[in-house]
C-alpha cells in the first residue's frame, strides 16, 4: 500500500517533469535552434585552453562564493535561531530582500555603495585624508564573489535557522549537566542537526554562482567568463548552436556530479523539540559586543546597497541642482502619459504578485512531494535528487522559447501559464532542498511511534512531519515567491506587452533614461518583497494542523 | 444560375477581406519593449496609423530585439507576425540568414540617404539611426579625447566604460567602429587602450545607468543623441558627446515584412507610413535617435547632438562571416 502510494507520486512527478521541462527543451532542440548531436564539439571544448580556463574559473569563483556566504551567514543564522529580540521578524524579512533584486539593481547598489566614488570609499577618503579610493573591490573577481554572497546570505539565514531553532532545549541542558563544554554541545548535538541544511545552502549557493551570468559580466567585466556566459555568447551571438549545446550539456553534467556528491552525504535524525529563544539580556558583555559588531558589518553589507537604491529614488537633478523629491513615485502611480500599451505600473505590481503566488503554490507543492520521496526508502534517490536540482542549470530563455514553440503548434496563447510554470520550475530546487533538509532533521522514531499506535503513513506525515516542517515550508514559500518576483529573462520574452512585471518596468525605465523612476520601481520591488516575506512568515507561524 | 452563385461568393470574399488584396483590417507587429513604453513612439504612432487606414494594429512586445529575431526564426514555418520592427544593422544578418524577411522597397525610398540604406534587397527599411559616440561628463573632463589615438593616453586611465559586444548592441557597434577604423589590427588598438577602460559592462543599462551616472568613470560608450535627453528633461548640458576624428559610425534601426505574412498589404502600408513626417517627427524625443527622413525638423534639445558626414564604411554583410574571428580577437585583447 505504502509502496504503491510512493510510486504513484513518483510517476506523477516524473510526468510533470517531462511535460513541463522535457517537452519545451525537446521542441527547441527539434526546431533547429538547439543544434546537432555530434561528439566533436565536446572534444573541441575540452581540448581548448580557453574553455578549460573558463571551466576552472567557474568552479573557483563558485567555491569561493560558497565559503564567503557560509562564513558570513552562519553566525546570523545562529542569532536568528537562538535569540528573540524586537524586530526579529521584520529583520529577517528585510534580510531576504537581496535575494529578489534584478542584477542591474544589485550593480547599481554596489556601485553607489562600494564604487570608486561610492559611499564607503568617500567616507574612508574623508576619514583618513586619502587622495584616491582605498577600496578597489569592483570590476574584479572579488566583486563577483561579494555579489554572490549578497544574494545567498539570506538563504543561510533562513534555511539554517529554520532547522537550528528546532533543537531540543532539554538535550543541551542534559549535556551541560554532565559537564559538556559549549564546543562539545555544538559538535555533538547542534552540528549533526544543522549539517544537512548547511550542505543544502552550500549546494544552492554553489549552483547559483556556478550558473551566474549578469553579475559576472557586470561586476567582473569581460575579463571573467563563466560557462553560462560562454554558452550565451556561442548561442545568441554566434549562432554556434552545436558548440553551445555541448557546453550547456557539460555544465549540466558538472552540476549533476556536484548534486550527486551532495546526495551521497545523508544525515538523518537529530534531537528535535522545542527550542526556547533567549533574550539578549542573558548575555555577557563581550557576547553582546560581538553580536553587535557582527550585525553592524553584515547589516551594512546587506542593507548598504539597498539603502543606496532608496536614496537614488528620492533624488532629482535638474539644471545641475539636486533636490530630494517623491516625484519619481508620483510618476509611477499617477503618470502623465495617456497611452498605455499593456499594463500600467500599478497593474504591473498586481501581475508580479499574481505570478509569484501561483509559482509559489506550485513550487512548494512539488517540493513537498519530492522532499517526502527523497527522504524515504526510494530506489534511484540519487537520480531523483539530481533531477530536482537541474532546473538551476537550464536556461530560462531556452525554456521560454520551448513554450512558445509548443503554444504555436497547439494554436493557443500560453504566455501567462508559461511564465508561471517557468518561475515555478526555477524555484523547485530551492523548495526541494529547503523542505528536504527540514524533513531530514526530523526524528524518524516519532513517525514510527505514531504508526505504532495506529496512524496511517499519510496521517503520520500530516500530523507529525508537516508541523515540524513549518520552518522549512515558510522558507520554501519565501524563496519561491522571491525568485518569481525578481525573474526577468523569461517574463521579458513571454509577456507579449500585456503581462508587464515590476522587473520589466525597471528595465524599461532604464532603457528610456528614466533613471529616477527605475530606482523608485526598484524600491517598490523591495517593498513588495519585504512585506510579502513578512506576511508569509506571519501566516506560516500561525499555521495550525 | 451562375450569377446567383456569384453573389454569395462575393459576399464571402468581401467578408474575408481578400478581394483586391488590400482590405486587410488587421496587422501584427513584433517589436522590442522600449517601442511600446509609455514614453516610446508606440502609443503615439500606432493610433495615428489605425485612424488613417482603419487597420487594427496588434503590437506585441518581444522584450529585446534579439528575442524578437529568435521568435521570428522559431515561427518561420507558420509566421504570426506581419512586421518585425526594430532590427539594427549589426544583428540583421541573423534574420537574413534564416530568411525570415521579405523584400519590400517603400515608395519614398529615394529620400533616404545612401549611407542609411540597410540592405540592397530592401528586406529592411531603415527608420532611425544614431552615431556611436563617447559621452562624457563635462564637470570632470574639460578636454575629451578627440580621436581613437587620443584614448591611448595614460591620462585616461580607468576613465572609460564600454559595453560587451557579445551582449550589447552599442557594445558591438563600438567594436565594429574600431574594426572600421583599424581594420584587422583593431585588436592591437584594444590592447593599447586596455588601461583606459575601467570595465566592460554587459549592457548599456548597466554601463550608462549603473556606472556612468554614478560617476564611476567620466566617459561611456553610447550614442551622440544621449546628451539631448539630459538637455530636454534635466535642463542640463553637463553631458556631452564626441565622435572621433577618424570618422563616425552609425547604428541603423529598421523594420521589415515577415516572409509569408498574412497581412502583407497592411504591412506595406505601415512600412510606407514609417517614413512619413508624422511618424518620423515622433522619433527624436521618444527613441532618442535621429529620423531617417531628412525633412523632419529636430527639436531644440538636439542642438547638442553631434553628427558627421564623414562616416566610416564597414560592409555589414561581413558580419555573417567575420564576427566570430573579430570577437575572438577582441576577447584575447581584453584579456578574457
HADDOCK unambig.tbl for C-alpha pairs under 7 A between the chains (distance, minus, plus):
assign (segid A and resid 31 and name CA) (segid B and resid 74 and name CA) 6.86 0.50 0.50
assign (segid A and resid 104 and name CA) (segid B and resid 206 and name CA) 5.94 0.50 0.50
assign (segid A and resid 104 and name CA) (segid B and resid 210 and name CA) 6.91 0.50 0.50
assign (segid A and resid 107 and name CA) (segid B and resid 210 and name CA) 6.18 0.50 0.50
assign (segid A and resid 108 and name CA) (segid B and resid 210 and name CA) 4.46 0.50 0.50
assign (segid A and resid 111 and name CA) (segid B and resid 210 and name CA) 6.90 0.50 0.50
assign (segid A and resid 111 and name CA) (segid B and resid 211 and name CA) 6.54 0.50 0.50
assign (segid A and resid 112 and name CA) (segid B and resid 214 and name CA) 6.56 0.50 0.50
assign (segid A and resid 115 and name CA) (segid B and resid 216 and name CA) 6.56 0.50 0.50
assign (segid A and resid 116 and name CA) (segid B and resid 216 and name CA) 5.94 0.50 0.50
assign (segid A and resid 117 and name CA) (segid B and resid 215 and name CA) 6.54 0.50 0.50
assign (segid A and resid 117 and name CA) (segid B and resid 216 and name CA) 6.21 0.50 0.50
assign (segid A and resid 139 and name CA) (segid B and resid 199 and name CA) 6.21 0.50 0.50
assign (segid A and resid 217 and name CA) (segid B and resid 201 and name CA) 6.35 0.50 0.50
assign (segid A and resid 217 and name CA) (segid B and resid 202 and name CA) 5.49 0.50 0.50
assign (segid A and resid 218 and name CA) (segid B and resid 201 and name CA) 5.00 0.50 0.50
assign (segid A and resid 218 and name CA) (segid B and resid 202 and name CA) 5.53 0.50 0.50
assign (segid A and resid 221 and name CA) (segid B and resid 199 and name CA) 5.35 0.50 0.50
assign (segid A and resid 221 and name CA) (segid B and resid 200 and name CA) 4.74 0.50 0.50
assign (segid A and resid 221 and name CA) (segid B and resid 201 and name CA) 5.91 0.50 0.50
assign (segid A and resid 222 and name CA) (segid B and resid 164 and name CA) 6.79 0.50 0.50
assign (segid A and resid 222 and name CA) (segid B and resid 200 and name CA) 5.38 0.50 0.50
assign (segid A and resid 222 and name CA) (segid B and resid 336 and name CA) 6.11 0.50 0.50
assign (segid A and resid 223 and name CA) (segid B and resid 334 and name CA) 6.52 0.50 0.50
assign (segid A and resid 223 and name CA) (segid B and resid 335 and name CA) 5.51 0.50 0.50
assign (segid A and resid 223 and name CA) (segid B and resid 336 and name CA) 3.92 0.50 0.50
assign (segid A and resid 224 and name CA) (segid B and resid 336 and name CA) 5.89 0.50 0.50
assign (segid A and resid 225 and name CA) (segid B and resid 336 and name CA) 6.88 0.50 0.50
assign (segid A and resid 233 and name CA) (segid B and resid 166 and name CA) 5.94 0.50 0.50
assign (segid A and resid 237 and name CA) (segid B and resid 166 and name CA) 6.17 0.50 0.50
assign (segid A and resid 238 and name CA) (segid B and resid 324 and name CA) 6.54 0.50 0.50
assign (segid A and resid 317 and name CA) (segid B and resid 234 and name CA) 6.68 0.50 0.50
assign (segid A and resid 318 and name CA) (segid B and resid 234 and name CA) 4.52 0.50 0.50
assign (segid A and resid 318 and name CA) (segid B and resid 235 and name CA) 5.95 0.50 0.50
assign (segid A and resid 318 and name CA) (segid B and resid 236 and name CA) 6.86 0.50 0.50
assign (segid A and resid 319 and name CA) (segid B and resid 234 and name CA) 5.91 0.50 0.50
assign (segid A and resid 319 and name CA) (segid B and resid 235 and name CA) 4.91 0.50 0.50
assign (segid A and resid 319 and name CA) (segid B and resid 236 and name CA) 4.78 0.50 0.50
assign (segid A and resid 320 and name CA) (segid B and resid 236 and name CA) 6.28 0.50 0.50
assign (segid A and resid 337 and name CA) (segid B and resid 38 and name CA) 6.38 0.50 0.50
assign (segid A and resid 339 and name CA) (segid B and resid 38 and name CA) 6.24 0.50 0.50
assign (segid A and resid 339 and name CA) (segid B and resid 43 and name CA) 5.20 0.50 0.50
assign (segid A and resid 340 and name CA) (segid B and resid 38 and name CA) 5.61 0.50 0.50
assign (segid A and resid 340 and name CA) (segid B and resid 43 and name CA) 6.46 0.50 0.50
assign (segid A and resid 341 and name CA) (segid B and resid 36 and name CA) 6.03 0.50 0.50
assign (segid A and resid 341 and name CA) (segid B and resid 43 and name CA) 6.52 0.50 0.50
assign (segid A and resid 405 and name CA) (segid B and resid 74 and name CA) 6.85 0.50 0.50
assign (segid A and resid 492 and name CA) (segid B and resid 62 and name CA) 6.95 0.50 0.50
assign (segid A and resid 492 and name CA) (segid B and resid 63 and name CA) 4.85 0.50 0.50
assign (segid A and resid 493 and name CA) (segid B and resid 62 and name CA) 5.42 0.50 0.50
assign (segid A and resid 493 and name CA) (segid B and resid 63 and name CA) 5.25 0.50 0.50
assign (segid A and resid 493 and name CA) (segid B and resid 67 and name CA) 6.46 0.50 0.50
assign (segid A and resid 496 and name CA) (segid B and resid 60 and name CA) 5.10 0.50 0.50
assign (segid A and resid 496 and name CA) (segid B and resid 61 and name CA) 4.79 0.50 0.50
assign (segid A and resid 496 and name CA) (segid B and resid 62 and name CA) 5.77 0.50 0.50
assign (segid A and resid 497 and name CA) (segid B and resid 60 and name CA) 5.60 0.50 0.50
assign (segid A and resid 497 and name CA) (segid B and resid 61 and name CA) 4.66 0.50 0.50
assign (segid A and resid 508 and name CA) (segid B and resid 33 and name CA) 6.90 0.50 0.50
assign (segid A and resid 508 and name CA) (segid B and resid 34 and name CA) 6.04 0.50 0.50
assign (segid A and resid 508 and name CA) (segid B and resid 37 and name CA) 6.96 0.50 0.50
assign (segid A and resid 510 and name CA) (segid B and resid 205 and name CA) 6.07 0.50 0.50
assign (segid A and resid 510 and name CA) (segid B and resid 209 and name CA) 6.85 0.50 0.50
assign (segid A and resid 511 and name CA) (segid B and resid 34 and name CA) 6.87 0.50 0.50
assign (segid A and resid 511 and name CA) (segid B and resid 205 and name CA) 6.23 0.50 0.50
assign (segid A and resid 512 and name CA) (segid B and resid 34 and name CA) 6.94 0.50 0.50
assign (segid A and resid 515 and name CA) (segid B and resid 209 and name CA) 6.86 0.50 0.50
